[in-house]
Amino acid sequence: MASGPHLMSNLMNMRTRVWEIVEVAKPGDVVSKIFDIFILGLIFLNILAVILESVESLEQRFHLTFEVFEYVSVIVFSLEYLARVWACGTDSRYAKPITGRLRFIFKPLSLVDLAAILPFYLSFVYIDLRVIRMLRMLRIFRVAKLTRYSSSIRLFGRVFKDKKDELVLTFVLMLGLIIIVSSLMYFAEHDAQPDKFPDIPSTMWWSVVTLTTVGYGDIYPITPLGKVFAGLSAILGIGMFALPTGILGASFIDELEKQKAARHCCPHCGEEL
C-alpha cells in the first residue's frame, strides 16, 4: 500500500535532481557542471558545423558527417528541452501543472531552446527548398543558448536591462540627428548632385555612413556648404557614438562592483564578512 506514495516521492526526487542538473550548475554539483560543459561544447561544435557547412567543397565532402552530427545534436537538444519542461515544476515559479509549464515554455530562454531545434523538425514539412535552407541556417540560434550557461553573458543582459532607458534615449537622439543631417545635406547638395542626393530618404544612407565614421566615399559633398555640414556631421557622429559607450562602460563597472561586494557579504544576513 505504501508503494504508491513511495513511488511518487521517488519521482519527485528524480524531477528535482533533473532540474538541478539541467539548470546552471551550483557550486559543488559535479554532475551538473559536466552537463553544462557538455552542452556548451555541443553548442560550439554546432556553430562550427554551420560555418563549415557553408563552404561548398567541405559540404560535399563531409555531407554525411554533417548530417549525422545534426541528427545527434537535435536528439540531445530535444531531450534537454523536454527534460526542462518536465522538471520545471519543482521551481516555485512554475509549480502549477499547466499554467506553470506554459509560463516556462514562453519565457525567452525557453523560446531560444525551442528555436534551436524547431528548424530541424520543420524541414520535414514539404515546402520550398530555399525555405528549408533558410531554416537550417537558423541553427545558429544555438549560440543564444550560451546565455543559460555563462555568467558573463548574463552580465551583459543585466547591463542592457539596467540602462535600457538611457540607450533608448541615445537611439532617439541618433535618429533625430540622422534626419536633421539628411535634410540639411539634401538642401545643400541636391542642385549640384541630383543623382547622389535625389531626396531626403536617399540622403539618409550618406548620413548613416558619415555619422558612424565609416565613410565609403561613394557619395560625398562638393559644395562649400555641403562640406561644412559633412564636417560637422562627422564630428557629431564621434560624439554620439561615445554616448552609449560611456553609458555601457559605467554600467559594467557598477555591475562588477556589485558582484565583488556580494562575494564578500554573508548570503544569509547580508552583512560584510
Stockholm file with secondary structure:
# STOCKHOLM 1.0

chainA/1-273         MASGPHLMSNLMNMRTRVWEIVEVAKPGDVVSKIFDIFILGLIFLNILAVILESVESLEQRFHLTFEVFEYVSVIVFSLEYLARVWACGTDSRYAKPITGRLRFIFKPLSLVDLAAILPFYLSFVYIDLRVIRMLRMLRIFRVAKLTRYSSSIRLFGRVFKDKKDELVLTFVLMLGLIIIVSSLMYFAEHDAQPDKFPDIPSTMWWSVVTLTTVGYGDIYPITPLGKVFAGLSAILGIGMFALPTGILGASFIDELEKQKAARHCCPHCGEEL
#=GR chainA/1-273 SS CTHHHHHHHHHHHHHHHHHHHHSCCCTTCHHHHHHHHHHHHHHHHHHHHHHHHTSHHHHHHSHHHHHHHHHHHHHHHHHHHHHHHHHGGGSGGGCSTTHHHHHHHTSHHHHHHHHHHHHHHHTTSCCCHHHHHHHHHGGGGGGGGGGGTCHHHHHHHHHHHHTHHHHHHHHHHHHHHHHHHHHHHHHHHTTTCTTTSSSHHHHHHHHHHHHTTCCCSSSCCCSHHHHHHHHHHHHHHHHHHHHHHHHHHHHHHHHHHHHHHHHTBCTTTCCBC
#=GC SS_cons         CTHHHHHHHHHHHHHHHHHHHHSCCCTTCHHHHHHHHHHHHHHHHHHHHHHHHTSHHHHHHSHHHHHHHHHHHHHHHHHHHHHHHHHGGGSGGGCSTTHHHHHHHTSHHHHHHHHHHHHHHHTTSCCCHHHHHHHHHGGGGGGGGGGGTCHHHHHHHHHHHHTHHHHHHHHHHHHHHHHHHHHHHHHHHTTTCTTTSSSHHHHHHHHHHHHTTCCCSSSCCCSHHHHHHHHHHHHHHHHHHHHHHHHHHHHHHHHHHHHHHHHTBCTTTCCBC
//
